[in-house]
């Protein structure tokens, strides 16, 4: 899975390994692979590639409780067997012959044998992590199968000699695998991003468009829409294959819809198209006809595991619980407020409040670029702390970087005997606060009001603030010059920013 598209992702909330292992064991295809592994024995015959002998497929289908009269049963049993072999649930001994083609003298077909593998015992006696490792191996097999063209395309690509003409098929294995990986990465990102799809499925055209339509394209052209439609139909086939392994919940494209138009997008509702921005506004039933997909909790685990293997930074809420406060604040500085709060709560659980508060305050210091946001997250982490944290907070009242934060914390709790801050600390805290807000959300609609509030009670604010020894002073003043709602104050901020820039060494 490519690590280029999203080098750092929002943190994901995962279920416990025990819950995920139960989900894995309940995934139909994995459960059927386990059942076939238990069925394998001395009478089981396999071909050169470890595949189940054709005449044994009906028996395998019956073991799985499938209708032997259903033409799809044999194919499904074959797939479940392949998963069992690839995951080590079954050990196979392939046939041996002098020709290396699976046939002995007189072209008599020869078979190998199969037996339950050592890893089968992990299903019942292994730890949850062992079960999840088996499931991840099964997922790799299913993903590889999903990237292969369907049988009709393969038949159409046969040349006169019965060989597959790959140029005619227009199939590149690496390209197909990369495309599917990219789709799953986008689905993961849409799921874990706050305000994204965490609580609902994604329309298939939206997911297809995320791979096809350039970010800077306004209205998609007919050619681009045709590509999106083709991609949508490929994904429809692929998600049908991925659903049985428990990766996704999937509602396929309505077959009647496919019959209504050469390209399914030709008859789409206005808000369900390639752009996808208004998909939620369209009639739910209309949108669902184009296919809907959602990663399951097990699917989130599986895609994250593949991303980590590919070198993608894909954090999970709770993984910082055993790390120090410095690692915590550095990490959650990049998180949204809600995700940061969840991670902080995990970190605080089980820690003594006085020691945790002291460690957080120490980690919040620093005049580097990330300092303001660390202090904001520190303030967030200390917000639920009780009286036990007060000694640690009072100990930094004279600290030039933390004294303002400490006073705010104490004032919010109605603490007495809190010394008033000197003007320099007030101005420093103002710069630090605005710098943190800019680093968190950028230039939001609420920021001008915050600026106005922080400067309204200080006569001659801009005549003094430019002298503040804070690395973000000039940067904050330039932002105030753009955003302050009072035009006179904005002009003063721009002048102050120039002075602040002038006094700092180049």
ABEGO torsion letter per residue (X at the ends): XBAAABABBBBBBBBBAAAAAAAAAABAAAAAAAAAAAABBAABBBBAAGBBBAAAAAAAAAAAGBBAABAAAAAAAAAAAAAAAAAGABBBBBBBBAAGAGBBBGGBBBBBBBBBBAAAAAAAABBAAAAAAAAAAAAAAAAAAAABBBAAAAAAABBAAGBBBAAAAGBBAAAAAAAAAAAAAAAAAAAABBGBAAABBBBAAAAAAAAABBAABBBBBAAAAAAAAAAAAAAAAAAAAAAAAGABBBBBBBAAAAAABABAAAABBAAABAAGAAAAABBAAAAAAAEBBBBBAAAAAAAAAAAAAAGBBBBBBGAAAABBAAAAAAAAAABBAAAAAAAAAAAABGBBAAAAAAAAAAAABEABAAAAAAAAAAAAAAAABBAAAAAAAAAAAABAAAAAAAAAAAAAAGBBGBBBBBAAAAAAAAAAAAAAAAAAAEBBAAAAAAAAAAAAABBGAAAAAAABBBAAAAAAAAAAAAABABAAAAAAAAAAAAAAAAABBX
